[in-house]
Amino acid sequence: TAAMPAAFARLALALPAGRARTLVAAATAALAAGAPLFVSQLALRASDLERFAARRLPGWPFLSYAWLHVLALGSLSGALASLPDREKEAAAVGLAALGSGAVLAKTGDIPPFVFYVAEQIAAAGFLRGNPPRHPHEPSLPE
């Protein structure tokens, strides 16, 4: 949770200036804003298991984290879509964002495995370099 924003910040810096870099930076900001909310919620749950089991803890920190994460996945999907030959990764991450948002809106909870897999798909998409299309065109990312 805490390392993910740093990883995407590094990926953003490796992208050329433009839409993809801006969207990855937005995703990084959302992940960074949500991380302390999630960690504090875990600490609160661990410190008072009885209140957690009875659902008497405030829900806003977790919900804020979860919605920021959905926003981050949407931004990552948009960033991938703006890069050449990343349509499949963009679609997968976008579907994960939509599905996670729908589940969150309906249940107040998230499918964490989907978040983690979508993040890995996004990261792999950014790390995968493209062969140059023309002899003088650089591959992505640089």
N, C-alpha and C positions, 0 to 999 in steps of 0.2 A: 504493500500500500504506500509506504513512504518512498520506496525506491522507484516506483513507476514514473512519477513526475520527472525525476532526474533523468531517467532513461529517455523519455520522450523529448525533454529539453535538449539533450545531446543529439537526438535524431533531427530535431528542428534545425539545429545549427548546421547540420550536414547538408540540408536541402538548400537549393538556390533560393534567393529572395523571390517572393511572390506569394500566390494564393496558398499553395501547399504549406509553405513555411509558416504563414500567418495562422492557418487553421491548426497546425500541430502545436503552435505556441498557445493558441486558445485552449486546446485540449489539455496541454500541460498546466495551464493556469487553473482549469477546472479540477484536474486531478490533485494539484497542490492545495487548492482550497478545501477539497473534500477529505484529504488524508487525516488532518488533525481531528476532524469531526468523527471519523470512523474510529480512530485510535482512542479518543476520549470516551466514545460510546462503549467500546470494548472494556476499557478500564472501569467504567461505571457498572457495567453488567457484572464483571468479575468481583467487584467490591460488594455488591448486594444481589446475590443470586435469588434471594426470596422475592425482592421487588421486581427483578427481571422476569422471573417465572410467572408472577402475578400480573405482568404487563403494567406495572405502575411507574415505570421509568419514562422520562420524556422521550418522545419519538422523533422530535425534530432534528436532532443531530444525525441520526441514521438516515432519515429521509432526505435531508440536505445532501449528505454524502452520496446517496444513491442517485438522486437526480443530477448532481454534478457529474457523476460517472456516466450516466446516460448521455448527457450533453457532450462529454469528452469523446465518447464513442461516435456520436454524430459528427463531431468536428474531424475526428480521424478518418471517418468514411469520406467526408468531403475532400479532405487533403489527398487521400488516395485517388479519388475520382479525378482530381485535377492533374495527376501525373500520368504519363503515357503507360499503357499496358498494365494498369492496376485495376481494371474493371471488376474482376472477380473478387479481389480483396476488398475493394470499396463496397461491393454489393453485400458480401458476407458481414462486414463490420456494420454496415448500415442496417441490415436485417437484425443483427444482434442488438443494435441500439433501439430500433422500433419494438422488437419483441420484449426487450428488458423494460422499456418504458411502459408497454402495455401491461406486463406482469406487475410492475411496481404500482401503476395506477389502480389496478384491480385488487391486489393483495396487500400492498404496503411493504412488500418484501422483494428481494431480487434473486435471480438465478446466478449466484456468484461464479459458477463454473463457466457460464456464458460470457461474463465479463472478462475472465482471465483468458479464455480462448480467443475472444475478439481482440484483446490487447496483443496477444501473441501473433495473430494473423496480421494486424496492423503493423507491428514492428517488423515482421518478416517482409511485408510489402515494401516498407521504406528501406530496408537493408538490401533488398534484392536489386542489384544494378541492372541497367539495361544496356545491351550492346549499342554502340553508336549507330544511328540510322544512316548517317553520312560520314565520310572520312573526317570531317572537321567538326562534327557535333559531339560534345562530351556525353558520357553516359551518366545516369542518375543513380544514386546520389553521388556527389563529389566529395 
